[in-house]
Amino acid sequence: FDVDPDPVPLNIRAGLAYRLESIAEMSAQGAAVSNLLKGSLGTFEVAARNGEIYIRTGLEVWLNKSIAVRGGYGLKNGSDSATTLSFGGSAKLPISSTAVQIDYGFQLLSGDFQDNITQRFSINLLF
């Protein structure tokens, strides 16, 4: 029988993540903003796959030790460019010496897609 080759696409990714604690220390906005930024993380990523460029950025803020919110933006530049917006959150529930973390994510894709909404749930056991 005849087998057609199925090449693996070249995928290159580079990114940065930055804890916003140092910005919190320099904040002149007061203790509330400073405390909010102490549990925050900012991310930036550039990726290339099959001649298309992807740029993604996001922010995660832990409001306290149990509740987090996230947001992100993505841009795809190439033959069929698209934009993504994502939002989500986490809740940590302490159970004895461990914790259960429930995560939710919502992603909206622009472009000519029929079904352009993705929702994700996860439950994690932290120990």
C-alpha positions in Angstrom: 0.0 0.0 0.0 1.1 3.6 -0.6 1.7 5.9 2.4 1.8 9.7 2.0 4.2 11.5 4.3 2.7 13.6 7.1 5.5 16.0 8.1 5.6 17.5 11.6 5.2 21.3 11.4 8.1 23.5 12.6 7.0 25.2 15.8 9.2 27.8 17.5 8.1 29.6 20.7 9.8 32.2 23.0 8.2 33.9 25.9 8.6 35.8 29.2 6.8 35.7 32.5 7.2 38.5 35.0 6.1 38.7 38.6 4.7 42.1 39.2 5.9 42.3 42.8 8.7 44.8 41.8 6.0 47.1 40.3 4.0 46.7 43.4 6.9 48.0 45.5 7.2 51.1 43.3 3.5 51.8 43.2 2.4 55.2 44.5 -1.2 54.2 44.3 -1.4 52.9 47.8 -1.4 49.7 49.8 -4.5 48.2 48.0 -2.9 48.3 44.5 0.4 47.2 45.9 -1.1 44.2 47.6 -3.1 43.3 44.4 0.1 43.4 42.3 2.1 41.3 44.7 0.2 38.2 43.6 0.2 39.1 39.9 2.0 37.6 36.9 2.3 39.1 33.4 3.2 37.0 30.3 4.3 37.6 26.7 4.9 35.0 24.0 5.9 35.1 20.3 5.6 31.9 18.3 6.1 30.9 14.7 4.5 27.9 13.0 4.3 27.1 9.3 5.2 30.7 8.4 2.5 32.2 10.6 3.3 34.5 13.6 1.5 34.3 16.9 1.7 37.0 19.6 0.1 36.3 23.0 0.0 38.3 26.2 -1.8 37.8 29.5 -2.2 38.8 33.1 -3.0 36.7 36.2 -4.0 38.3 39.4 -4.5 36.5 42.7 -7.1 38.6 44.6 -6.3 36.6 47.8 -4.9 33.2 48.6 -8.0 31.5 47.2 -9.3 33.5 44.2 -7.6 34.3 40.9 -8.7 36.1 37.7 -7.0 35.9 34.3 -7.2 37.7 31.0 -5.4 37.4 27.8 -5.1 38.6 24.2 -3.7 36.8 21.2 -3.0 37.8 17.6 -2.3 35.5 14.7 -0.8 37.0 11.6 -0.6 35.0 8.4 -2.8 33.6 5.6 -5.9 33.6 7.9 -5.3 36.1 10.6 -7.3 35.9 13.8 -7.6 37.5 17.2 -8.4 35.8 20.5 -9.6 37.1 23.8 -9.6 34.9 26.9 -10.9 35.3 30.4 -10.9 32.9 33.4 -10.4 32.3 37.0 -9.4 29.9 39.7 -10.7 29.0 43.2 -8.6 27.1 45.7 -10.5 25.2 48.3 -8.3 24.0 51.3 -9.0 20.4 52.4 -7.0 19.3 55.4 -3.3 19.5 54.4 -4.1 19.6 50.6 -6.2 21.8 48.4 -8.5 21.5 45.4 -8.1 24.1 42.7 -11.0 24.6 40.2 -10.1 26.5 37.0 -12.3 27.9 34.3 -11.3 29.5 31.0 -13.3 31.2 28.3 -11.8 32.0 24.9 -13.4 33.9 22.1 -11.8 33.6 18.6 -12.4 36.1 15.8 -12.3 35.1 12.2 -14.5 33.0 9.9 -15.0 30.1 12.3 -18.4 28.6 12.8 -18.0 27.8 16.5 -15.7 30.4 17.9 -16.1 30.0 21.6 -14.1 27.6 23.8 -14.7 26.9 27.5 -12.4 24.8 29.6 -12.7 23.4 33.2 -10.1 21.7 35.3 -10.0 20.3 38.8 -6.5 20.0 40.3 -5.4 18.4 43.6 -2.6 20.4 45.2 -0.4 18.7 47.8 
